[in-house]
Amino acid sequence: MYDKMTNKSLAAKPGDKIKVITKNKTHEGMLMPNEETDNITIKLDSGYNMGINKSSITSIKVLKKAKIKSSKNILLIKDKNKPTIAVLHTGGTIASKVDYSSGGVVASFSSEDLIEMFPELKEIANVEANLISNMMSEDIRFTHYKQIAKAVAEQIKNKVDGIIIGHGTDTLAVTAAAISFAFEKLPVPVIFVGSQRSTDRGSSDGAMNLICAAEFISKTDFAGVAICMHENTDDNNCVILPATKTRKMHTTRRDAFKSINTGPIATIDYNTKKIKLLTKKYNKKDKNHNFLLKDKFEGKVGILKTYPNMSREIIDVFTKNNYKGLVLETTGLGQAPTNIKENLPNYEALKGFIKKGGIIVLTSQCVFGRVHEDVYTNCRRLKDIGIIYGGDMITETAYVKLAWLLGNYKKDEAKKYIQKNLRGEITDRTGTDFLD
């Protein structure tokens, strides 16, 4: 392993059990691959990953060397009667290069490696695996969205029948929304999968999520971006969720991902492999593989959550740093602390941001429901200064949508499109059936 900060080679290699001594504490675990960030990543005995900033480390001691392991001699013969699915890995525990059970290291993230880890895949489709990156999902930046979109475009040009993207769960839904906006007329399914529990734990959900995603691609005519994760805490069903309407709702539960203000797309019975489509409103596969890629994202876009006793200084930070867009996450139907005398400076700060050329999109801190500009007087006051109400968009979806619009369109066009439903991110009417 090479340390970019110190320009020195480290004795520890991915898969080694190590002791990391920091200025304040000592940690033991298995060293994980991580070339993208300034952290050492170790897998603790509990099964969870921990990132330790290299600047805080005083020494690293190798407790047990890993046994280098290559994939078995698996001969993959392409079956013309089966679909071809590209599996792209970006990080997380869904298909890591480390063999957790033995402490060894898989030589490369190849199709053979993937079939060795998940042998059921070869019964479903021809698999072509590629490693895009190996990083923790909280470190994802807009540049990585572009990298993922490019890899997806290349696979579409290769005429694959579908794509599965392995991703860390913490920001999986946000990346799925971003990739959904980046492609117009996506001709194949692009399904994001993750794993809430690592593959060395008996309760791991990664294999089931991956296999169900492959079944969904091979047996349906769905095209577009979606998410495949556990429907419940048991190992019976997976659920296909809409990319722009999904949030991670729990830190550890295997059924953490839920669709917001709408229902799921489909369910997959893991035991019978039967698929139940729950909607007829989806794009269909295009055999000609035509698509349009717009993968620019404006970096000067932020999210600001309103809160009691808020002061204008936090708003002014965005104005002074020339941000072009801001998602304002407010309370209830769209109220912000801008009404009484003490809060009027917040109102003036928001006006100042817009006057300087910025776009503000308003969402709600409530998980379900929608914002509305005409219910209360204070909502109308925000609309009157040019704040755009985002309907029932999820805050993170509104964030990547605004960044994408400002990256690919002129300001006036961006303002026009922000309230239009482009990828299923806004529903005309928020019902209650999905809450049952």
N, C-alpha and C positions, 0 to 999 in steps of 0.2 A: 504494500500500500504506500502511496506517495502523498506526502503532506505538502499542499500547495502553499501553505502559510510559512512554513519553515524551510521549504525546498530540500527536505531530507526524506530519505526512504525510511519507513517504519518497519520494524521487525514483524509486527503483527500483520496478518493477512485476513481477508474476509473468511469467516468460518472458524477462526481461532477463538478459544475462550480466553478472555483477557481480564485483567484488573486495571481499571482506570482510576488514577489518583488525581483528584482535583484539589484546589486550594481549600475547599471546605469539606469534601466528602470522598469516599471511595466506593466505586461501583464495580460489580462483576457481571459479565455476560458474554454472549457471542458477538463478535465483530461482524457487522453487516456491511454490504457494499454501499458506498455513498460517495460518489465523485462530484456531486452537484453542489454541495453546500460546505460551509465551514464547520460542520459538526462531525464528531465521531458518533456513529449510530451503533448501539449494542442491543441485543435481544436479551432481556432479563429472564431469569428462571421462571417467572410468572407467565412468560409468553409474550409480554408487551415489549415494544421497542422504546428506547430512550435515546434522545439526541443530546450530546454533550459538546458544548462549544469548545473548539480546540484551544482557544486563548486561555481557558480556565484550567487546562490539564497540565499537571506538573510532571507526570510520568505514566507510562503504559507498560504493564508487565504481561507477557504471554504465559498463561497458566497451562494451556493444552493446545498443541498444534492441531489444525484440521487435517484430515486426510483428503487429499485432492481426489476428486471423483468425477469421472466423465459419464455421460449418459450411456445406457446399455446399447448394444449393437442392434438398434431397431431399424429395420428396413421399411421405409415408407413408400408404398407404391400407390400412385394416384389412381383413384377409382373414378372413371368418367361418369358413373351413375350417381355420384355423391356431389353435393355442392362443395365449393372451396371457400373456406373461412380463414381470413387473416386475423391472427391474434397479436395485438400490439401491446407491449408492456411499458408502462410509464413509471411504475414504482408501487409501493405498498406491499402487502403480504400475499396478494392473490397468486403470484407465481414467481416468487423470489428466486434468485440464483443460488441461495444458500439452501442446502439440504438440512433442515433443522433437526431431523431425527438422528442423523449420524454425525452431524457436525462437519460434514464434508462440503465441498464446493462444486457445484455443477460447472463444467468447463465453459459453457456458453448458453445463452438463451436461444436455443434452436428448436425446430419443430420436433426433433427427436426428444429433446429434454422435456418439452411440454407433454408429449404423449406418454413419456415415462411417468410423469407426475399425475397425469389425468388420462389413463388409457381408454376410458369410455369415449373420448373425443373422436378417436379414429373410426368408431362404429357409426358416428353421425356425419362426419364430413372429412374432406381433405384439409389438413391444417398447415398453414404457413405462418410461422411465428417470427416476430422481429422485436428487438429491444430498441425502444426509442430513448428511454432514459431510466435511471433507477434512483428516484428521489422521494422524499416524504412529501405528501400532498400539500401540506401547509406552506411549502416553499415554492409552489407553482406561481409563475408570473405570466404576463401576457405573451412574452417571447416563447414560452412553452406551448401556449395555445396554438401559436403559428406553427411550431414544430410538429405538434400532433396533427393539425389540419393538413400539413404538407404530407405527412406519412399516410393519412387517410386517402388523400387525393391520389397518391402513387398507387395504392392498392386498388382503388376504383379503376384507374387506367389499366391495371393488370387484369381487369375483368373478374375480380373475386365476387362471390355471391353475397358476402356480408363481412363485417368487421367487428371484432370484439376488442375492447380496450380495457386492459387491467389498470386500475387506478387506486390509490389510497383513498379511504372512505371520507376523510375529513372534508375535502373540497371536491369530491367526485361530482356532486350535483352541480356545482358551479362550473366546472370544466365541461360537463355535458351540455349545459345551457350555452356556454361560449361556442362550442363546436357546432351546436345546432344553428346559431346565428351565422357562423362563418360559411356555411354551405347553403346555396339556393338550389332547389330541385335535386336534393340528395337521392341518388338512384338506388341505393342499397341500404340495408339496415346497419347502423353503427351502434352497438350496444355496449354501454359501460358496465363493468362488473367490478366488485371489490370484495374484500373479506374483512368482516368485523373481528374475526378470531384467526390467529395465525395458524398455518398448516401443521404445526407440531402439536396442536391442542385437539383433544377429542371432539370438542364442540366447534371445530372450524367449519365455516360456511362457504369457503372459497370454491371448493370443487363443485358443490351443488350449484352455486350461482353461475359458474362458468359453463357447466354442462347444460343447464336450463337455457342459457343464452344461445348456445349452439343449436339446441333443439328448436328454439323459437325462430332463429334465422333460417334453418333448413326446412321448416314446415309451414311457414306463412309467407304472404306476399307483402309484408310490412316493409316500408322504406322510411328512413329518417333516423334521428338520434333518440335513444331511449336508455333506460337504466334497468338492469336485472339484479334483484337482490331477494332475500328471503321475505315471504309474505308474513309468516308468523315465526314464533320462536322454535317451532318444531322443524323437522326435516322433511316435510311433505310437499310444500309448494313454494315456488318462486313467483315473483310478480314483475311484470314489465311496466315501468313507470315513465310518464312523459318527462322529457329532459328539462323543459323550462318550467315545470310545475312541481318539482320535487325537492324536499329538504331532508337532511339527516336530522332526525328528531330525538335521538338518544345516543349517548356516548358509547355504549357497549353492546346493547341488544342487537341480535342478528336481524331483527325486523325493524331496524332503526329508520329506514327510508320510507317516507310516506308522500303520496301525492297531495298537493294542497289546492283546495278550491276546485277540484275536479277528481274524476275517478281514474283507476289504473287502465292501462291499455289491454292487458291480458294476464292470465295466470297460467302457470305450467305445473302440472302434477309430476313431481320428480320420480315417483314410483311407476306410474303408467306412461309417462311422457306425453300425456294428452294436454293439448293447449286449448284454453277457452278464451276467445276474443271477446272483450267486454265493450268494444265500440266499433262502429263501422267508419268512423271519421279518422282516417289516416291515409297517408300517401302510399302509393303502391310502387313496387319495384319497377325500374326502367331497364329493360334488356339492352338498350343502346348505351347505357352507362353515361348519359350526358349530365353535366352538373356545372355550376358556377361557383367559384371559390372567391370569397372576399374575406381575407383573414387579417385585416389591420384592426388594431385596438388602440384607442387613444389612452395614453398612460396618465394623463392629468384628469382623472376622474376619481372621485372618492365617495365614501359613505359616511354620513353623520347621523348618529342616533340622538334624538332629543331626550332631555331628562330634566327633572325639577332642579331649580337653581342654576340653570344653564346661563352662561354669559356669552357675549358676542365675540370675545377673543377667539374662541374655538372656530367660529364661522369665518372670522377674518383671516385665519391661517390659510384657508383655501383661496380666498380672494388675493391675498398678498403673494401667494405662490403661483398665481396665474392658472388655477385649475379651470378647465373648460366645462366640466360637468360635476354635479353633486346629486347624490341620492339622499334625500332627507327622510329618515325613518321616524315618523311621528306617532302620536298616540291615537287610538280609536279610529274614527272616520277620517282623520287627517288634521288633527289639532297640534299646534306647536306653541311653546311658551313665548308668545309675541303680543299679548293683549294688555296686561296691566302696565302701569307706568314703569315698574322695575324691569319689565321684559321688552319694552319698546326698542331698546338698543339691538335686540336680536332681530326684530322686524327690519330695522334699518340696515343691519348687516346683510340680511338676505337680499334686500333691495339692491344693496351695493354690489353684491356678487353678480346679480342679473344685469345690472347697469353696465358692469365691466365686460359683459359678453358671455357670462356663464349660463348654463342651463341647469335648472333644478327640477328633479323629478321626485314626487312625494309618494311614499309608501307607508304602510302601517306596521307598528311593532306587533300587532295582533297577528297570530299565525293564520287564522282563517278570516274570510270576509274581504271587503274591498273598501278603498277610500272613496270619498265623494265630496266634491267641492261646493255643493250647494245646500247641504243640510243645515250647517251652522254658520253664523255670521263670521266667526273667526276663520272658518275654512274659506269662505268667499274672499276675505281680506288677503289670504295667501294667494288665491287664484288671481286676484286683481293686480298683484305685483309681477305676475308672469310665471308663478310656480305651476308646473304641470302635474296634475293628479294621475297616478299610474294605475288606476283601476284595481284589479286584484293581483297585480304582479308581486311575486316574491321579491324582497329587497335585493338579494344577490343576483337574481335574474335581471331586475331593472338595472343594476350596476353594470353587468357585462353587456347588456343590450345598449345602454347609453354609450359605453366605451366603444362598442362595435360601430354604432351609428356615427359617432364623431370621428372614428377612424376611416370610414368609407364614404361618408356623405358630407355635404356642406351643412352648415349650422341650421339653416332654414329647413332643409330636408330632414335633418335629424329631429328637429322639433315636431315636424309633421308625422314622422314615422313612430315616435316614441309611444304614442297612444294607440297605434294600430297593431292589431294582432298579426304578427309575422310568422311565428313558429309555435303557436299554441300557448303563448305566455299570458295572454289576456282572454278571459272568457266573457261572453256577452252578459251572462247572468250567473251569479253565484248561488248555487242550490245548496241543499243539505243532505242529499242522498249519500254522498261520500263520507259523511260523519257517522253513519250507522255502524 
